[in-house]
Amino acid sequence: MSYIGAVAPAYDPTRAAVPQLDAERFNGDSSTTAFTLTRQVVSPTDIEVFIENVRQEPTTAYNVDGLTLTFTSAPGTGTNNIYVIYRASGVSNYAFVPDGSITYAKLANNIRQFTVDNFTANGTGTTVALSETPASANSLVVAIDGVIQTAPENFSLSGTTITFTSAPDNGSNVTVRHLGFRTTSTVTALTAGSVTTTELADGSVTTAKLASGSVTNDKVTFTYTSDNFTANGAGNTYTVTTGHTANSVLVAYNGVLLIPVLDYSITSTTLTLTFTPTANSNVSVRYLPV
């Protein structure tokens, strides 16, 4: 049957009328069976696949795995002879974070702070309540009058409560320094490979986005540095690395750990002790990652 007017163009899914469905083309070469898609696909029925204008049957003629479209047999040779239409592409558009792709620079400052809790013992109490929930007793540095305590020999941890095996002396200073990530927020963990560094702005991963225990030590690289000073018997100030506060360094005097604020402070690059060390005594500074 003949028609009056221009000949209708052949159907081209990449130029389909509204509603527009995202589509892309590939070149067959009679040998390649796997092609890389630009969108994440969950199921073979999420896309429509055509070879030389012949629609292919999902699962039977092709399958999908993430970004990979695999045919059961290689399509013939041709230029743009394979085309794919994404159905409900807004739902099936995913991104993946590869293992190890979240670097230290992507972490917000509020999950890099090392909280310090200070208490004064009354001589009878054996428990103290922390301001945050630690991951474990091993993620804490606990000291009584500068002497480091170890778990489970000297104390145990349950939730936010530290219980000492014996009551600290009356008036002694109990210092608890939290190391590592806060664990008070529980969120859904990212699927491995679901977001790349391209999708993450610096500082965009906050505490609320990390599930408890989801970031392990092998996924985070911390660099620890230190300085050692020999006192001259007259001064009580020392020049330290910039960018630190009293709570982000460990300071020891002749091997005894000092208490932040009570025993020392840091302003800019100056460490100031509240006492004057004796001549030839050792003042060591251990910098925590900030």
C-alpha positions as CSV (number, residue, x, y, z in Angstrom):
1,M,0.0,0.0,0.0
2,S,1.3,3.4,-0.9
3,Y,1.2,6.6,1.2
4,I,1.0,10.3,0.5
5,G,3.8,12.2,2.3
6,A,7.3,11.6,3.6
7,V,8.4,8.1,4.4
8,A,8.4,7.4,8.2
9,P,11.9,6.9,9.6
10,A,12.9,3.5,11.0
11,Y,12.4,3.1,14.7
12,D,15.3,4.3,16.7
13,P,15.0,3.9,20.5
14,T,17.7,6.5,21.1
15,R,15.5,9.1,19.4
16,A,12.2,7.9,20.8
17,A,9.3,10.3,21.4
18,V,8.4,11.5,24.8
19,P,8.5,9.8,27.3
20,Q,12.3,9.6,26.6
21,L,13.9,6.3,27.9
22,D,17.7,6.4,28.3
23,A,19.4,4.2,25.7
24,E,22.9,3.5,24.4
25,R,24.4,1.6,21.4
26,F,27.3,-0.9,21.0
27,N,29.2,-2.3,18.0
28,G,29.0,-6.0,17.5
29,D,32.1,-7.9,16.2
30,S,30.9,-11.5,16.0
31,S,33.2,-12.5,18.9
32,T,32.5,-10.2,21.9
33,T,29.7,-11.3,24.3
34,A,30.1,-8.9,27.2
35,F,29.5,-5.2,27.0
36,T,29.9,-2.5,29.7
37,L,26.8,-0.5,30.5
38,T,26.8,3.1,31.7
39,R,24.1,2.5,34.2
40,Q,23.7,0.0,37.0
41,V,21.2,-2.7,36.2
42,V,19.6,-5.0,38.8
43,S,17.7,-7.4,36.6
44,P,17.7,-8.4,32.8
45,T,14.1,-7.2,32.7
46,D,15.3,-3.7,33.6
47,I,16.5,-3.2,30.1
48,E,15.3,-3.9,26.5
49,V,18.0,-5.2,24.2
50,F,17.8,-5.2,20.4
51,I,20.2,-6.6,17.9
52,E,19.7,-5.5,14.3
53,N,16.2,-4.3,15.3
54,V,15.3,-7.7,16.7
55,R,14.3,-7.7,20.4
56,Q,16.2,-10.2,22.6
57,E,14.6,-12.3,25.3
58,P,15.8,-11.5,28.8
59,T,17.8,-14.3,30.6
60,T,17.6,-16.6,27.5
61,A,19.5,-14.3,25.0
62,Y,21.3,-12.1,27.6
63,N,21.8,-11.5,31.2
64,V,23.1,-8.6,33.4
65,D,25.4,-8.3,36.3
66,G,25.8,-4.8,37.6
67,L,27.3,-2.9,34.7
68,T,28.0,-5.9,32.5
69,L,25.6,-7.0,29.7
70,T,26.4,-10.6,28.6
71,F,24.9,-12.3,25.6
72,T,24.6,-16.1,25.4
73,S,26.2,-15.8,21.9
74,A,28.2,-13.0,20.3
75,P,26.2,-10.5,18.3
76,G,27.1,-10.2,14.6
77,T,29.4,-7.5,13.3
78,G,27.9,-4.1,12.7
79,T,28.1,-0.4,13.7
80,N,25.7,0.5,16.4
81,N,23.8,-2.7,15.7
82,I,23.2,-3.4,19.4
83,Y,21.1,-1.0,21.4
84,V,19.9,-1.0,25.0
85,I,16.9,0.8,26.4
86,Y,16.9,1.4,30.2
87,R,13.5,0.9,31.7
88,A,12.8,2.7,35.0
89,S,16.4,3.9,34.8
90,G,15.8,6.3,37.7
91,V,15.3,3.3,40.0
92,S,18.1,1.2,38.6
93,N,20.8,3.9,38.5
94,Y,23.3,2.9,41.2
95,A,26.8,3.8,42.1
96,F,29.3,1.7,44.1
97,V,32.1,2.6,46.4
98,P,35.1,0.3,45.7
99,D,36.9,-1.2,48.8
100,G,39.5,1.2,50.1
101,S,38.2,4.2,48.1
102,I,37.2,6.4,51.1
103,T,40.3,8.2,52.1
104,Y,41.0,10.1,55.3
105,A,40.3,13.4,53.6
106,K,36.7,12.3,53.0
107,L,35.9,12.0,56.7
108,A,34.3,14.9,58.5
109,N,36.2,16.5,61.4
110,N,33.6,15.5,64.0
111,I,34.5,11.8,63.6
112,R,38.2,12.5,63.8
113,Q,38.1,14.2,67.2
114,F,39.5,12.3,70.2
115,T,37.1,13.0,73.1
116,V,38.6,13.2,76.6
117,D,36.5,12.5,79.8
118,N,38.0,13.7,83.1
119,F,36.8,12.6,86.6
120,T,37.9,13.1,90.2
121,A,37.7,9.9,92.3
122,N,36.0,9.9,95.7
123,G,37.9,6.9,97.0
124,T,34.8,4.6,97.1
125,G,33.2,4.6,93.7
126,T,34.4,2.1,91.1
127,T,32.4,3.3,88.0
128,V,32.5,6.3,85.8
129,A,30.0,7.2,83.0
130,L,31.6,8.2,79.6
131,S,30.2,10.9,77.3
132,E,30.2,8.5,74.3
133,T,29.9,4.8,73.6
134,P,33.3,3.3,72.8
135,A,33.7,0.5,70.3
136,S,35.5,-1.6,72.9
137,A,37.8,-1.2,76.0
138,N,40.7,-1.4,73.6
139,S,39.6,1.9,71.9
140,L,40.2,3.8,75.2
141,V,43.3,5.1,76.9
142,V,42.5,5.1,80.6
143,A,44.8,6.7,83.2
144,I,44.7,7.3,86.9
145,D,47.0,10.2,88.0
146,G,48.9,9.6,84.7
147,V,49.4,5.9,85.2
148,I,47.9,3.9,82.3
149,Q,45.3,1.3,83.2
150,T,44.7,-1.9,81.1
151,A,41.6,-4.0,80.4
152,P,40.5,-6.4,81.7
153,E,43.2,-6.4,84.5
154,N,42.3,-2.8,85.8
155,F,38.9,-2.1,84.4
156,S,36.0,-3.4,82.2
157,L,33.6,-1.6,79.8
158,S,29.9,-2.0,79.4
159,G,28.1,0.5,77.1
160,T,29.2,3.9,78.4
161,T,30.2,2.6,81.9
162,I,33.8,1.9,83.0
163,T,34.1,-0.3,86.1
164,F,37.5,-0.4,87.9
165,T,38.6,-3.6,89.7
166,S,39.3,-1.4,92.7
167,A,38.2,2.1,93.6
168,P,40.8,4.8,92.6
169,D,42.2,6.8,95.6
170,N,40.2,9.8,96.8
171,G,41.1,12.9,94.8
172,S,42.9,11.1,92.1
173,N,42.4,12.2,88.5
174,V,40.8,9.7,86.2
175,T,41.3,10.5,82.5
176,V,39.7,8.5,79.6
177,R,40.7,9.3,76.1
178,H,38.5,7.9,73.2
179,L,40.4,6.6,70.2
180,G,39.0,6.0,66.7
181,F,35.5,6.4,65.5
182,R,32.4,7.2,67.5
183,T,29.8,4.4,67.5
184,T,26.6,6.1,68.8
185,S,25.0,6.3,65.3
186,T,23.7,3.2,63.5
187,V,23.1,3.6,59.8
188,T,22.8,1.3,56.8
189,A,26.2,0.4,55.6
190,L,27.2,1.1,52.0
191,T,27.3,-1.8,49.7
192,A,30.9,-2.4,48.6
193,G,31.6,-0.5,45.3
194,S,28.3,1.5,45.5
195,V,29.9,4.9,45.6
196,T,33.2,6.1,44.0
197,T,35.4,9.0,45.1
198,T,33.8,11.0,42.3
199,E,30.5,11.0,44.1
200,L,32.0,12.0,47.5
201,A,32.9,15.6,48.4
202,D,35.6,16.2,50.9
203,G,34.2,16.0,54.4
204,S,30.8,14.7,53.1
205,V,30.9,11.4,55.1
206,T,29.7,12.3,58.5
207,T,29.1,10.2,61.7
208,A,25.5,9.6,60.8
209,K,26.5,7.9,57.5
210,L,28.7,5.3,59.2
211,A,27.2,2.1,60.7
212,S,28.6,0.9,64.0
213,G,31.7,-1.1,63.4
214,S,31.5,-0.7,59.7
215,V,34.9,1.0,59.3
216,T,37.6,-1.4,60.4
217,N,41.3,-0.6,61.0
218,D,42.4,-2.1,57.7
219,K,40.2,0.5,55.9
220,V,41.8,3.6,57.6
221,T,45.4,4.7,57.6
222,F,46.5,6.8,60.6
223,T,50.0,8.4,60.8
224,Y,51.4,8.9,64.3
225,T,54.4,11.2,64.9
226,S,56.2,12.3,68.1
227,D,58.6,14.8,69.5
228,N,61.0,14.5,72.5
229,F,62.4,17.4,74.5
230,T,65.0,17.6,77.2
231,A,64.1,20.2,79.9
232,N,66.6,22.9,80.8
233,G,65.2,23.4,84.3
234,A,64.0,26.9,83.6
235,G,61.4,26.9,80.8
236,N,58.0,25.2,80.6
237,T,57.1,25.8,77.0
238,Y,57.9,23.7,73.9
239,T,57.2,24.1,70.2
240,V,55.0,21.4,68.8
241,T,53.4,20.6,65.4
242,T,50.7,22.9,64.3
243,G,47.0,21.9,64.1
244,H,46.8,20.2,67.5
245,T,45.0,20.8,70.8
246,A,45.6,19.5,74.3
247,N,43.2,16.7,73.6
248,S,44.9,15.5,70.4
249,V,48.3,14.8,71.9
250,L,49.7,12.5,74.5
251,V,52.2,14.2,76.7
252,A,54.5,12.3,79.2
253,Y,56.9,13.6,81.7
254,N,59.7,11.2,82.4
255,G,57.4,8.4,81.2
256,V,54.3,9.4,83.2
257,L,51.3,10.5,81.2
258,L,50.1,14.0,81.9
259,I,46.5,15.1,82.0
260,P,45.2,17.5,79.3
261,V,44.3,21.0,80.6
262,L,45.2,20.1,84.2
263,D,48.9,19.5,83.4
264,Y,49.4,21.2,80.0
265,S,47.7,23.3,77.3
266,I,48.4,24.0,73.6
267,T,48.0,27.4,71.9
268,S,48.9,27.4,68.2
269,T,52.3,25.6,68.2
270,T,53.2,26.2,71.8
271,L,52.9,23.5,74.4
272,T,52.8,25.0,77.9
273,L,53.2,22.8,81.1
274,T,51.6,24.0,84.3
275,F,54.9,23.2,86.1
276,T,58.6,23.6,85.3
277,P,60.3,20.3,84.5
278,T,63.6,19.7,86.3
279,A,66.8,20.0,84.2
280,N,67.6,17.1,81.9
281,S,64.1,15.5,82.5
282,N,62.3,14.2,79.4
283,V,59.1,15.6,77.9
284,S,57.7,13.5,75.1
285,V,54.8,14.4,72.8
286,R,52.8,11.8,70.9
287,Y,50.6,13.3,68.1
288,L,47.3,11.7,67.4
289,P,45.8,12.0,63.8
290,V,43.6,15.0,63.4
